[in-house]
Amino acid sequence: MSDAATDTGTAADAARDRIESLRPGDVLVVAGLDELGRTPRELIAAVGEVRRRGAGLRSLREDLDTTAPGGEAIFRVFDGLAGLGRAAISAGTSEGLAAARARGKRLGRPPALTPEQLREVRNLLLRPENTVSGVARRMGVSRSTIYKYLPDVIHTGASGQPTVELDDFAHGRPDRPAAAHLAPYQARPGRRVLVIDNLADLHGPTTGAVELPLRLFWYPDRTFNLEEPGIMRWLYQIVLREASRPDDLTSYLNGDTLVTLWPDLRLPKGVQRAWDEHHPSLRAFVEA
């Protein structure tokens, strides 16, 4: 498919329409990269969306072709630019917030839990008879609030690994809550890899459409059609890299599917090492 529009605004709108109709294996041909967006941010997002849909991109003016040998590197360059953009925005925001705090200005909404309440929550969760859901109801807040303010609320399992309890996601095993642990490796700077303790607790969908939450995927369109070629693998790579809560793993990953896809997943070294070490069956499947 091609787009010969000459006006930048019209071309960008037309390109967006064409991107939305892309299917895996299609190739989007444009006269120049400026047709994909009016700003660098729009361009990076458009290229990322083309890749997410399993399609290729060819720009005639810049002589770029992601379908050519080595073309995947072009997508990786744009992924890197997207990361730099997010980092720059984060740094600018942090500097502004720091300056405001230095002036004595209080920012944001008041906390849902006071320091005294947080101490009470922590003490309650140290008791094995209490669950996150029960404590949340007692304090009049949501369970997500507990995880937000106390992400390190952990219990030590029999193996000595720190495990994160997941009350309501036992998936057919009400006698044993699903659990995950933070591995001593990084998924990306500042975030440790979260690994499920038992692959049998992964009962995510294997067909149909799945919409990821914003904390896992930052693009406006976060819906993945698992029946399209390559989309399942793309979804698993995102979740394994970005998961920060046990339900991120149990809700979107399936244990049997993970074992099958594992040899073909392109993951950060820390993520692959953490899962390989805790689940030898994954490594054994690759070696087989």
KAZIGI-V211639 format. One record per residue. N is the residue number from 1. PHI is phi in degrees with one decimal (* if undefined). Layout:
{{N:PHI} {N:PHI}}
This chain:
{{1:*} {2:-135.1} {3:-138.5} {4:-104.2} {5:-62.0} {6:-103.6} {7:-71.5} {8:-59.6} {9:-64.1} {10:-63.5} {11:-63.3} {12:-64.1} {13:-64.6} {14:-65.2} {15:-63.5} {16:-62.6} {17:-62.6} {18:-70.3} {19:-61.9} {20:-64.9} {21:-97.7} {22:-67.2} {23:-122.2} {24:-53.0} {25:97.5} {26:-69.8} {27:-128.4} {28:-89.7} {29:-108.9} {30:-127.7} {31:-68.5} {32:-156.2} {33:-64.1} {34:-65.1} {35:-73.3} {36:-89.0} {37:-177.2} {38:-83.1} {39:-130.0} {40:-55.2} {41:-63.9} {42:-64.5} {43:-62.4} {44:-62.7} {45:-64.2} {46:-65.7} {47:-63.9} {48:-62.1} {49:-69.2} {50:-60.3} {51:-66.2} {52:-61.7} {53:-82.8} {54:74.7} {55:-105.4} {56:-108.2} {57:-135.8} {58:-132.4} {59:-113.2} {60:-70.6} {61:-66.1} {62:-87.9} {63:55.2} {64:-106.4} {65:-146.2} {66:-75.4} {67:-87.4} {68:-78.2} {69:-54.3} {70:81.5} {71:-66.9} {72:-60.0} {73:-62.9} {74:-63.4} {75:-61.9} {76:-65.5} {77:-62.5} {78:-68.0} {79:-60.5} {80:-64.1} {81:-64.5} {82:-62.7} {83:-63.3} {84:-63.4} {85:-63.6} {86:-64.6} {87:-65.0} {88:-65.5} {89:-63.3} {90:-61.7} {91:-64.6} {92:-63.6} {93:-64.5} {94:-62.5} {95:-64.4} {96:-64.7} {97:-65.0} {98:-63.0} {99:-64.9} {100:-66.2} {101:-65.0} {102:-62.4} {103:-83.8} {104:84.4} {105:-88.8} {106:-86.0} {107:-112.0} {108:76.7} {109:-75.0} {110:-63.3} {111:-63.3} {112:-70.6} {113:-129.8} {114:-76.6} {115:-55.1} {116:-65.2} {117:-67.4} {118:-64.0} {119:-63.7} {120:-64.5} {121:-61.6} {122:-61.0} {123:-64.2} {124:-65.7} {125:-74.5} {126:-76.1} {127:-89.1} {128:-62.0} {129:-79.1} {130:-96.2} {131:-119.7} {132:-61.2} {133:-62.5} {134:-64.3} {135:-66.9} {136:-61.1} {137:-63.6} {138:-64.0} {139:-88.5} {140:75.7} {141:-129.5} {142:-82.5} {143:-63.2} {144:-63.1} {145:-65.8} {146:-61.2} {147:-64.7} {148:-67.0} {149:-85.8} {150:-132.1} {151:-64.9} {152:-97.2} {153:-69.3} {154:-135.0} {155:-124.3} {156:-91.8} {157:-82.6} {158:-64.0} {159:-81.0} {160:89.1} {161:-76.3} {162:-68.3} {163:-117.7} {164:-103.0} {165:-74.8} {166:-129.4} {167:-61.6} {168:-102.4} {169:-124.3} {170:-74.3} {171:50.6} {172:87.3} {173:-123.7} {174:-62.9} {175:-81.0} {176:-140.9} {177:-67.8} {178:-65.0} {179:-142.8} {180:-141.0} {181:-135.6} {182:-87.6} {183:-78.8} {184:-81.1} {185:-128.6} {186:-102.2} {187:-75.1} {188:-160.2} {189:-51.3} {190:87.8} {191:-131.3} {192:-79.9} {193:-74.2} {194:-99.6} {195:-121.9} {196:-70.8} {197:-72.4} {198:-132.8} {199:-60.8} {200:-66.2} {201:-81.8} {202:-89.6} {203:-124.6} {204:-70.3} {205:-70.0} {206:-119.4} {207:-140.4} {208:83.2} {209:-104.2} {210:-126.8} {211:-109.8} {212:-82.9} {213:-71.6} {214:-61.8} {215:-67.6} {216:-100.1} {217:-145.7} {218:-96.8} {219:-81.1} {220:-57.5} {221:-92.5} {222:-112.5} {223:-95.8} {224:-117.2} {225:-89.4} {226:-67.4} {227:-89.8} {228:-84.9} {229:-57.0} {230:85.1} {231:-72.0} {232:-60.1} {233:-62.6} {234:-61.7} {235:-61.3} {236:-64.1} {237:-62.7} {238:-66.3} {239:-64.8} {240:-63.5} {241:-80.8} {242:-103.1} {243:-58.0} {244:-126.3} {245:-133.3} {246:-55.5} {247:-69.8} {248:-61.5} {249:-79.7} {250:-70.8} {251:-84.3} {252:-120.1} {253:-110.8} {254:-118.0} {255:-58.1} {256:-64.0} {257:-66.1} {258:-61.0} {259:-60.7} {260:-68.0} {261:-80.8} {262:-49.5} {263:-62.7} {264:-101.1} {265:-78.1} {266:-104.7} {267:-122.3} {268:-57.6} {269:-57.2} {270:-63.2} {271:-65.9} {272:-62.6} {273:-66.1} {274:-61.7} {275:-73.0} {276:-61.6} {277:-68.0} {278:-85.4} {279:-126.2} {280:-56.6} {281:-62.8} {282:-67.1} {283:-64.9} {284:-63.7} {285:-66.7} {286:-66.8} {287:-65.6} {288:-68.8}}
